Amino acid sequence: MSTNLLKRAYDPGNFRQNGHQLVDLLSEHLQESLEGKKNKVIDYAVPSEELQFWKEYLEDGDSQQWPEQLLKHSIHLHNPRYMGHQISPPVPLTGLTALASAILNNGMGVYEMGAGPTVMERLVTDTLCETLGYPDDAAGFLTSGGTLATLTALLSARKRKVGHNVWENGLGPALAVMVSEEAHYCVDRAARIMGLGTEGILKVPVDKNFRINTTLLQEVYEKAEAKGMQVFALVGSAPSTATGVYDDLEALGQFAREKNLWFHVDGAHGGAAMFSAKYNYLLKGADQSDSIAIDGHKMMMMPAITTALLFRDKRDSHNTFVQKADYLLQDSPDEDWYNLAKRTFECTKYMMSLHWFVLLKTYGKDLFDEFVTTLYDLGHTLGQMVSEAPDFELAVAPMSNIVCFRYTGKGKDLTAQNALNSAIRRKILDSGKYYIVQTTLDGTFFLRTTLMNPFTTREDLQGLLSTIRSLGAEPAMS
């Protein structure tokens, strides 16, 4: 068999040439995006049209043009008018760490398959535990996203708090977890994967500010016990995805200790506030949790997908997936922190620790402080602008960089206003100049922004409100 094709595919010269061209293209894209010179954040096409384009490109397109086409068909997170989902515009340096990870491709399952990045992961998670305020015997690891981190944390909770050995003997007694009705769907998903079912997900109502209503915890707990269920975990949001509101973590932690429950904090979005001298008070009580998840790809400027899962007691970070795989994992007389497949859901994962370690080494913790503080300040600025506008209404005063609001217009009932705001959001998507999303709270449709770009200005925010106001006033929208 000829090896010419393989030689061409692995040719370092081609890689160097194509790599330089790609870096030049992306650098130009970054500069134009950050300076607001790109007119569109997104050039939206319906799925069928997008499918047809890439199908035709795969059949007849120029193979050298994929970077240019990808830029045209991607959403641009570095544009200051990107205000949509909770994904960071990555620091360009992490594009290089991602490249290094992709080429070196260390599998990270066992120490020998990634010695350097394994040690980096240890140092990164130790730094996070210390910054949060966990005790010296805390530990953690990195995993592939907040959903997987939540599942792992609840599996750890079950192993620690439930007497029945589910791992060895299968499902036993009826189990349940307590969580806010506004919590991220990953908690619901994890609980169902674990076999808890609908009844095993105890959704605690929220108060008027969309925080979990801590005065109802006892009632929800007692009702579950009366049904013969064993509640083993309580989850707090830091913050909730829909509203950006932080739960009262101190009160939740106190209740969990009283009932001997595992207390997990979903800090996927807002756990990084631990680095902000101005906003770290929002995490008061998180240091008393048994575990916390923090996404690097949300408020820590890293590419998707990487999440830190931290444990107050390092033993819990080792015991969740105890099993035997002799060909992989050697017995060790000391604490086996360096064979990560023993501790994580994944057996193989990419070298995600590079992002965290290199950012810490290059810029220090101050970078995370500045990023979080800048964006949370922006959230408060937008909240104030909305509250001062007579034709807009806030869902709740923002606690973070997530702001939910709606255009009220004149003389419309709730049904009409919901339809109007939905139509406005669709018009904004079609135009592509801004990118925002939506949510529904208590039957009311709200426009939802997550201010993820630290170079978004007050003028950008005013431009968004003016655009919404103009669209809402169009005769066709009446």
C-alpha positions as CSV (number, residue, x, y, z in Angstrom):
1,M,0.0,0.0,0.0
2,S,1.3,3.5,-0.9
3,T,2.2,5.7,2.0
4,N,2.2,9.0,0.1
5,L,-1.2,10.0,1.4
6,L,-0.1,9.3,5.0
7,K,3.1,11.2,4.5
8,R,1.2,14.2,3.1
9,A,-1.3,14.1,6.0
10,Y,1.5,14.2,8.6
11,D,3.9,16.5,6.7
12,P,5.3,19.1,9.3
13,G,5.9,21.6,6.5
14,N,2.2,21.6,5.5
15,F,1.3,22.0,9.2
16,R,3.6,24.9,9.6
17,Q,2.3,26.7,6.5
18,N,-1.3,26.0,7.2
19,G,-0.8,26.9,10.8
20,H,0.7,30.3,10.1
21,Q,-2.2,31.1,7.7
22,L,-4.8,30.1,10.2
23,V,-3.2,32.1,13.0
24,D,-3.0,35.1,10.7
25,L,-6.7,34.7,9.8
26,L,-7.8,34.3,13.4
27,S,-5.7,37.2,14.6
28,E,-7.3,39.5,12.0
29,H,-10.7,38.1,13.0
30,L,-10.0,38.8,16.7
31,Q,-8.8,42.4,16.1
32,E,-11.9,43.2,13.9
33,S,-14.2,41.6,16.4
34,L,-12.8,43.3,19.5
35,E,-12.8,46.6,17.8
36,G,-16.5,46.2,16.8
37,K,-15.7,46.4,13.1
38,K,-17.6,43.3,12.2
39,N,-21.2,44.2,11.6
40,K,-22.7,40.8,12.6
41,V,-22.3,38.7,15.6
42,I,-24.0,35.8,13.8
43,D,-25.2,35.2,10.2
44,Y,-28.1,33.0,11.1
45,A,-29.4,30.3,8.7
46,V,-32.1,27.8,9.5
47,P,-30.7,24.2,10.1
48,S,-31.8,22.9,6.7
49,E,-30.0,25.7,4.8
50,E,-26.9,25.2,6.9
51,L,-27.0,21.4,6.3
52,Q,-27.3,22.0,2.6
53,F,-24.3,24.4,2.5
54,W,-21.9,22.1,4.3
55,K,-23.1,19.1,2.3
56,E,-22.3,20.9,-0.9
57,Y,-19.0,22.1,0.5
58,L,-18.0,18.5,1.5
59,E,-18.7,17.4,-2.1
60,D,-17.4,20.3,-4.2
61,G,-15.8,23.0,-1.9
62,D,-12.2,24.0,-1.9
63,S,-10.5,22.1,0.9
64,Q,-8.1,25.0,1.6
65,Q,-11.0,27.4,2.3
66,W,-12.5,25.7,5.4
67,P,-11.1,28.3,7.8
68,E,-12.7,31.2,5.9
69,Q,-16.0,29.3,5.6
70,L,-15.9,28.3,9.3
71,L,-15.6,32.0,10.3
72,K,-18.6,32.9,8.1
73,H,-20.7,30.1,9.6
74,S,-19.8,30.6,13.3
75,I,-21.1,32.9,16.0
76,H,-18.5,35.4,17.1
77,L,-18.0,35.5,20.8
78,H,-15.3,38.1,20.8
79,N,-17.7,40.7,19.3
80,P,-18.7,43.1,22.1
81,R,-22.3,42.8,20.9
82,Y,-22.4,39.0,21.8
83,M,-24.6,38.9,24.8
84,G,-26.1,35.4,24.6
85,H,-25.2,32.2,26.2
86,Q,-22.7,31.6,29.0
87,I,-19.6,30.8,26.9
88,S,-16.4,32.8,27.2
89,P,-14.6,34.6,24.4
90,P,-11.4,32.7,25.1
91,V,-8.1,34.4,25.8
92,P,-6.1,34.0,22.6
93,L,-3.3,32.3,24.5
94,T,-5.7,29.4,25.3
95,G,-6.1,28.9,21.5
96,L,-2.4,27.9,21.6
97,T,-2.8,25.7,24.6
98,A,-5.6,24.0,22.8
99,L,-3.4,23.5,19.7
100,A,-0.6,22.0,21.9
101,S,-3.1,19.7,23.5
102,A,-4.5,18.5,20.2
103,I,-1.1,17.8,18.7
104,L,0.5,16.1,21.7
105,N,-2.8,14.3,22.5
106,N,-1.8,12.9,25.9
107,G,-4.7,10.7,27.0
108,M,-4.5,11.6,30.7
109,G,-6.0,8.3,31.9
110,V,-2.9,7.1,33.6
111,Y,0.1,9.1,34.7
112,E,2.4,7.7,32.0
113,M,0.0,9.1,29.4
114,G,0.3,12.7,30.5
115,A,2.8,13.3,33.3
116,G,3.2,17.0,32.8
117,P,-0.5,17.9,32.4
118,T,-1.4,15.6,35.3
119,V,0.8,17.5,37.7
120,M,-0.5,20.8,36.3
121,E,-4.1,19.6,37.0
122,R,-3.1,18.8,40.6
123,L,-1.5,22.3,41.1
124,V,-4.5,24.0,39.5
125,T,-7.1,22.3,41.6
126,D,-5.1,22.8,44.7
127,T,-5.0,26.5,43.9
128,L,-8.8,26.6,43.4
129,C,-9.4,24.7,46.7
130,E,-7.2,27.2,48.5
131,T,-8.8,30.2,46.9
132,L,-12.3,29.0,47.7
133,G,-11.4,28.5,51.4
134,Y,-11.5,24.7,51.6
135,P,-9.3,23.0,54.2
136,D,-5.9,21.6,53.5
137,D,-7.1,18.1,52.9
138,A,-9.4,19.2,50.0
139,A,-8.7,18.0,46.5
140,G,-10.3,18.0,43.0
141,F,-9.8,17.3,39.3
142,L,-10.9,18.6,35.9
143,T,-13.6,17.0,33.9
144,S,-15.6,17.5,30.7
145,G,-18.2,20.0,31.6
146,G,-20.6,21.0,34.4
147,T,-23.2,18.3,33.6
148,L,-20.6,15.6,34.1
149,A,-19.2,17.3,37.1
150,T,-22.7,17.4,38.7
151,L,-23.3,13.8,37.9
152,T,-19.9,12.9,39.5
153,A,-20.6,15.0,42.6
154,L,-24.0,13.3,43.1
155,L,-22.5,9.9,42.7
156,S,-20.0,10.8,45.3
157,A,-22.8,12.0,47.5
158,R,-24.6,8.8,47.2
159,K,-21.5,6.8,48.0
160,R,-20.8,8.8,51.1
161,K,-24.3,9.3,52.4
162,V,-26.3,6.2,51.4
163,G,-25.7,3.0,53.4
164,H,-26.7,0.8,50.5
165,N,-23.8,0.0,48.1
166,V,-25.4,0.9,44.8
167,W,-22.1,0.3,42.9
168,E,-21.9,-3.3,43.9
169,N,-25.5,-4.3,44.6
170,G,-27.6,-2.2,42.2
171,L,-30.4,0.2,43.1
172,G,-31.7,0.0,46.6
173,P,-34.0,2.3,48.6
174,A,-35.8,5.2,47.1
175,L,-33.4,8.2,47.1
176,A,-33.9,11.9,46.5
177,V,-32.0,15.1,46.1
178,M,-33.2,18.6,46.9
179,V,-32.7,21.4,44.4
180,S,-34.2,24.8,43.5
181,E,-36.9,24.8,40.9
182,E,-34.7,27.4,39.0
183,A,-31.6,25.1,39.1
184,H,-29.8,24.2,35.9
185,Y,-31.3,21.2,34.1
186,C,-28.0,19.3,34.6
187,V,-29.1,18.4,38.1
188,D,-32.4,16.9,36.9
189,R,-30.5,15.0,34.2
190,A,-27.9,13.6,36.6
191,A,-30.6,12.5,39.0
192,R,-32.5,10.7,36.3
193,I,-29.4,9.0,35.0
194,M,-28.8,7.8,38.6
195,G,-32.3,6.2,38.6
196,L,-33.9,8.6,41.0
197,G,-36.9,9.3,38.8
198,T,-39.2,12.2,38.9
199,E,-40.2,11.8,42.5
200,G,-36.5,11.7,43.5
201,I,-36.0,15.2,42.3
202,L,-37.3,17.5,45.1
203,K,-37.8,20.9,43.5
204,V,-37.9,23.6,46.2
205,P,-39.9,26.7,45.2
206,V,-38.1,30.0,44.9
207,D,-39.0,33.4,46.4
208,K,-39.9,36.5,44.6
209,N,-36.2,37.1,43.7
210,F,-35.9,33.6,42.2
211,R,-33.6,32.4,45.0
212,I,-34.4,29.0,46.6
213,N,-36.9,29.6,49.4
214,T,-34.9,28.4,52.4
215,T,-38.0,28.6,54.6
216,L,-39.5,25.7,52.7
217,L,-36.6,23.3,53.0
218,Q,-37.9,21.6,56.1
219,E,-41.4,21.1,54.6
220,V,-40.0,19.6,51.4
221,Y,-37.6,17.3,53.3
222,E,-40.4,16.1,55.7
223,K,-42.7,15.3,52.8
224,A,-40.1,13.2,51.1
225,E,-39.3,11.3,54.4
226,A,-43.1,10.7,54.8
227,K,-43.0,8.9,51.5
228,G,-40.2,6.7,52.6
229,M,-37.5,8.4,50.6
230,Q,-34.0,9.0,51.8
231,V,-32.8,12.5,50.9
232,F,-29.0,12.4,50.6
233,A,-28.0,15.7,48.8
234,L,-28.9,19.3,48.6
235,V,-27.8,21.4,45.6
236,G,-27.3,25.2,45.7
237,S,-27.1,27.4,42.6
238,A,-24.2,29.9,42.2
239,P,-26.0,31.3,40.3
240,S,-29.0,29.9,38.6
241,T,-28.7,29.8,34.8
242,A,-31.9,31.5,33.9
243,T,-31.7,34.6,36.2
244,G,-28.1,34.8,37.4
245,V,-29.3,34.8,41.0
246,Y,-27.2,33.2,43.7
247,D,-28.9,31.1,46.3
248,D,-28.2,31.7,50.0
249,L,-25.4,29.2,50.3
250,E,-24.9,29.8,54.0
251,A,-28.4,28.8,54.8
252,L,-28.3,25.8,52.5
253,G,-25.1,24.6,54.1
254,Q,-26.5,24.9,57.6
255,F,-29.6,22.9,56.6
256,A,-27.5,20.2,54.9
257,R,-25.3,19.8,58.1
258,E,-28.4,19.6,60.3
259,K,-29.9,16.8,58.1
260,N,-26.5,15.1,57.3
261,L,-27.0,15.8,53.6
262,W,-24.2,16.2,51.0
263,F,-24.1,19.9,50.0
264,H,-23.1,20.5,46.4
265,V,-22.7,24.0,44.8
266,D,-23.4,24.4,41.1
267,G,-20.9,27.1,40.6
268,A,-20.4,26.3,36.9
269,H,-21.1,29.9,35.9
270,G,-20.4,32.0,39.0
271,G,-17.9,29.9,41.0
272,A,-15.2,32.1,39.5
273,A,-16.5,35.0,41.6
274,M,-14.1,33.5,44.3
275,F,-11.4,35.5,42.5
276,S,-13.2,38.8,42.6
277,A,-12.4,41.0,45.6
278,K,-15.7,42.9,44.9
279,Y,-18.1,40.0,44.3
280,N,-16.7,37.0,46.2
281,Y,-19.2,37.7,49.0
282,L,-21.8,36.1,46.7
283,L,-20.1,32.7,47.4
284,K,-20.3,33.1,51.2
285,G,-21.0,29.6,52.5
286,A,-19.5,27.8,49.5
287,D,-16.4,26.9,51.5
288,Q,-18.7,24.8,53.7
289,S,-19.9,22.7,50.8
290,D,-18.9,19.1,50.2
291,S,-18.3,19.8,46.5
292,I,-18.4,22.6,44.0
293,A,-18.3,22.6,40.2
294,I,-16.7,25.6,38.3
295,D,-16.5,25.9,34.5
296,G,-13.4,27.2,32.9
297,H,-15.2,27.9,29.7
298,K,-17.8,30.2,31.3
299,M,-16.3,32.9,33.5
300,M,-12.6,31.9,33.2
301,M,-11.9,32.7,29.6
302,M,-11.1,29.2,28.4
303,P,-12.3,27.2,25.4
304,A,-14.9,24.6,25.9
305,I,-15.1,22.3,27.6
306,T,-13.4,22.1,31.0
307,T,-14.8,22.1,34.5
308,A,-13.1,21.9,37.9
309,L,-14.8,19.6,40.4
310,L,-13.6,20.3,43.9
311,F,-14.2,18.2,47.1
312,R,-13.9,19.5,50.7
313,D,-12.6,16.0,51.7
314,K,-10.1,14.6,49.2
315,R,-11.1,11.1,50.0
316,D,-14.4,11.7,48.2
317,S,-12.4,12.6,45.1
318,H,-10.9,9.2,45.1
319,N,-13.8,6.9,46.1
320,T,-16.5,7.6,43.5
321,F,-15.4,5.2,40.8
322,V,-13.5,2.6,42.7
323,Q,-13.2,-0.5,40.5
324,K,-10.5,-2.7,39.0
325,A,-8.9,-2.4,35.6
326,D,-5.6,-4.2,36.0
327,Y,-4.2,-3.4,32.6
328,L,-4.5,0.3,33.3
329,L,-4.1,1.1,37.0
330,Q,-1.3,-0.1,39.2
331,D,-1.8,-0.6,42.9
332,S,-0.1,2.2,44.8
333,P,1.0,2.3,48.5
334,D,0.5,6.1,48.6
335,E,-2.3,8.5,47.7
336,D,-2.9,7.7,44.0
337,W,-3.8,11.2,42.8
338,Y,-1.9,10.9,39.6
339,N,-3.8,8.1,37.8
340,L,-6.8,10.2,36.9
341,A,-8.9,7.4,35.4
342,K,-9.4,6.1,38.9
343,R,-11.1,9.4,39.9
344,T,-12.9,10.8,36.9
345,F,-15.9,9.6,34.8
346,E,-13.6,9.7,31.7
347,C,-11.0,7.1,31.1
348,T,-9.5,9.4,28.5
349,K,-9.7,13.2,28.4
350,Y,-7.8,15.9,26.6
351,M,-5.1,18.0,28.3
352,M,-7.5,20.6,29.6
353,S,-5.2,21.5,32.5
354,L,-3.0,23.4,30.1
355,H,-5.6,26.2,29.8
356,W,-5.8,26.7,33.5
357,F,-2.1,26.3,34.3
358,V,-0.8,28.6,31.5
359,L,-3.3,31.3,32.3
360,L,-2.4,31.2,36.0
361,K,1.3,31.2,35.1
362,T,1.1,34.0,32.6
363,Y,-1.4,36.4,34.1
364,G,-2.0,35.2,37.7
365,K,-5.3,35.2,39.6
366,D,-5.7,39.0,38.9
367,L,-6.9,38.1,35.4
368,F,-9.9,36.2,36.7
369,D,-10.6,39.0,39.2
370,E,-10.6,41.6,36.5
371,F,-12.8,39.5,34.1
372,V,-15.5,38.6,36.7
373,T,-15.6,42.0,38.2
374,T,-15.8,43.8,34.8
375,L,-18.7,41.6,33.6
376,Y,-20.6,41.7,36.9
377,D,-20.3,45.5,36.9
378,L,-21.7,45.5,33.3
379,G,-24.6,43.4,34.5
380,H,-25.4,45.9,37.2
381,T,-25.0,48.8,34.7
382,L,-27.5,47.2,32.3
383,G,-29.9,46.4,35.2
384,Q,-29.8,50.1,36.1
385,M,-30.4,51.2,32.5
386,V,-33.4,48.9,32.2
387,S,-34.9,49.9,35.5
388,E,-34.7,53.6,34.5
389,A,-36.4,53.1,31.2
390,P,-40.3,53.4,31.4
391,D,-40.9,51.0,28.6
392,F,-38.7,48.2,30.0
393,E,-39.1,45.9,33.0
394,L,-36.5,43.8,34.9
395,A,-37.3,40.3,35.9
396,V,-35.1,40.7,39.0
397,A,-32.3,43.0,40.0
398,P,-29.1,41.4,38.6
399,M,-26.6,39.8,41.0
400,S,-24.2,38.8,38.2
401,N,-23.7,39.4,34.5
402,I,-27.0,37.7,33.6
403,V,-29.8,40.2,33.1
404,C,-33.4,39.3,32.2
405,F,-35.8,42.0,31.1
406,R,-38.6,42.7,28.7
407,Y,-40.0,45.5,26.5
408,T,-43.4,46.4,27.8
409,G,-44.6,48.8,25.1
410,K,-48.0,50.4,25.6
411,G,-51.3,49.0,26.6
412,K,-50.7,45.3,26.0
413,D,-51.7,42.4,28.1
414,L,-49.3,39.7,29.2
415,T,-50.1,37.4,26.3
416,A,-49.5,40.1,23.8
417,Q,-46.3,41.3,25.5
418,N,-44.9,37.8,25.5
419,A,-45.6,37.5,21.8
420,L,-44.1,40.9,21.2
421,N,-40.9,40.1,23.0
422,S,-40.6,36.7,21.3
423,A,-40.9,38.4,17.9
424,I,-38.3,41.1,18.9
425,R,-35.8,38.4,19.8
426,R,-36.4,36.6,16.5
427,K,-35.8,39.9,14.6
428,I,-32.6,40.5,16.5
429,L,-31.4,37.0,15.6
430,D,-32.2,37.4,12.0
431,S,-30.4,40.8,11.8
432,G,-27.3,39.4,13.5
433,K,-26.1,42.7,14.8
434,Y,-26.6,41.6,18.4
435,Y,-27.0,38.2,19.9
436,I,-29.3,37.7,22.9
437,V,-31.4,34.8,24.1
438,Q,-34.6,34.3,26.0
439,T,-36.2,32.7,29.1
440,T,-39.6,32.3,30.6
441,L,-40.2,32.9,34.3
442,D,-43.6,32.3,35.9
443,G,-45.3,32.4,32.5
444,T,-43.6,35.7,31.4
445,F,-41.3,35.8,28.4
446,F,-38.1,37.7,29.1
447,L,-35.2,38.7,26.9
448,R,-32.1,37.3,28.5
449,T,-28.5,38.7,28.2
450,T,-25.3,37.2,29.5
451,L,-22.6,39.8,29.2
452,M,-19.6,37.7,28.5
453,N,-17.3,40.1,26.7
454,P,-15.2,42.4,28.9
455,F,-15.0,45.0,26.1
456,T,-18.7,45.5,25.8
457,T,-19.4,49.2,26.6
458,R,-22.3,51.2,27.9
459,E,-22.8,52.4,24.4
460,D,-23.2,48.8,23.2
461,L,-25.9,48.2,25.9
462,Q,-27.7,51.4,25.0
463,G,-27.6,50.3,21.3
464,L,-29.2,47.1,22.2
465,L,-32.0,48.8,24.2
466,S,-32.6,51.2,21.3
467,T,-32.8,48.4,18.8
468,I,-35.3,46.6,20.9
469,R,-37.4,49.8,21.4
470,S,-37.3,50.4,17.6
471,L,-38.4,46.9,16.8
472,G,-41.1,47.0,19.4
473,A,-42.5,50.2,17.9
474,E,-42.7,48.8,14.3
475,P,-46.3,48.7,13.0
476,A,-45.9,45.1,12.0
477,M,-45.1,44.2,15.6
478,S,-48.2,45.8,17.0
